[in-house]
Amino acid sequence: MALSRLQLLKPPHPSPLLFPTISSPPRLLSQSRSLAKGFSTRRLFCSQSDGSLEDSGAGESSPSIVGDLLDYLNESWTQFHATAEAKRQLIAAGFRLLNENDDWDLQPGGRYFFTRNMSSLVAFAVGEKYNVGSGFHVIAAHTDSPCLKLKPRSASSKSGFLMVNVQTYGGGLWHTWFDRDLSVAGRVIQKASDGSFVHKLVRVRRPLLRIPTLAIHLDRTVNTEGFKPNFESHLVPLLATKLEEAQVKSEDKKSLSISSKSVHHSLLLQVLSEELGCNVDEIMGIELNVCDTQPGCLGGGNNEFIFSGRLDNLASSYCALRSLLDSCKFPGDLANEQAIRMVALFDNEEVGSNSIQGAGAPTMFQAMRRIVDCLAQDYIGEGAFERAIRSSFLGMLFKCLPFSPFLSRTGDRSSIIRSFVKVSADMAHGLHPNFSDKYEEHHRPELQKGLVIKHNSNQRYATSAVTAFLFKEVANIHNLPVQEFVVRNDMGCGSTIGPILASGVGIRTVDCGIPQLSMHSVREICGKEDVDIAYKHFMAFFQSFSDIDRKLSVDF
């Protein structure tokens, strides 16, 4: 069912002040930036209804989360912003922020979380009936998406233009980044007035960059031989004409001339300083992504699709986060829970996860060890952590990842982790109507038909008959649809972090995802109903998995 009166708020007729061209007079630049900044902070997509959003039509009746997902997508231009928004929502819901460097004081019934690098996050809620040895029920996803990132020395010029040097991150469909209204977002290290350094997020909402394509008149064979850009020389965004460089404030130029920050265009640094409300010479370091400025929205004849960047994998991340928040929202929600409900959102999945903030690091398992030790208190029995791992389950929402060196060294810990249960949640390949021959005939996931469980007999996915049954049983009890996917025998199969965790640390895992089209494009598409189904499936997983798991005997 469509959302009630979902409306796109259209801006007033654009003026030269809001969207200045390259030829705008210098005196208008500062004013235009100010106006553009104020204008662009308006919510472009919001829901207006008599009450809550309508149900998607699957499972038990409940409000739709699609409008909230759109807000999350439009706030989360980068992995840093996605983590910061998740942090804001967790604190608003009453979760307590922990620091990995401090002692932890945890109690049954408590709700906690911590961040690492402000790009990964682990949140958990302890059941009020927690007993030593009870397991973890985990949904894991990732915060990063394929994008372009500024190089450490980004300033260059070509043929009268100021250009911004970038490097590709992940396996993006890079041709889709041409002719898009782009900007930058990320983080800066800023020098404070007391001499200390602070970490701040920044986002320039107005169109700032552009990667123009070559006119067909100069590339006559592009439609017959294909578009084959060189990613080093052709995938370089333009910032301005060189004339713009002369319009930087003289005092900012002076500060730049005596600092190493001249490796970036002074005009770009001035734009960042205006967004941050600081002086240019206070910006000590930057880590910026190039981002598409077009907001996520509903589309299609019946508003049944979500059109947005970064659906892979922020859609999964938000469904996981929201399901944890709502599964322990009211007093009594954890009253009968013995397990620990957990969501883990990692960075750097798109490039292999082998980083301090990626899934290849021991972040989640170190946290689990600390949680068990903290809750054990005066327990003097044997194998509390090992028993906890044996009764756990992990749902994976990840995709194509290479082997992790860290996890390859954890085979000696497999006896510790066998009780974990994990749901790996990453987007899945929905059936493309124009390329149906690329899909296995009997495993063609469709949009609007529910979560997809991924299988591969060569263990490229971690799903087994047991974990698939458990996850499908959750769906059956709550009347939720489930689909299944296998790749064709004559095509290669990607992988996820799931098999690495399953083999390296012995955690029961199911790989699943929301079906989508245009994966890794600058602009992706998924079904609105699938988002609500995924949310309900994850909620059901947290609320009922313990009872289902107790009824299944395998190694007895």
Order of alpha helices (4+ residues) and beta strands (2+ residues): beta-alpha-beta-alpha-alpha-beta-beta-beta-beta-beta-beta-beta-beta-alpha-beta-alpha-alpha-alpha-beta-beta-beta-alpha-beta-alpha-alpha-beta-alpha-alpha-beta-beta-beta-alpha-beta-alpha-beta-beta-beta-alpha
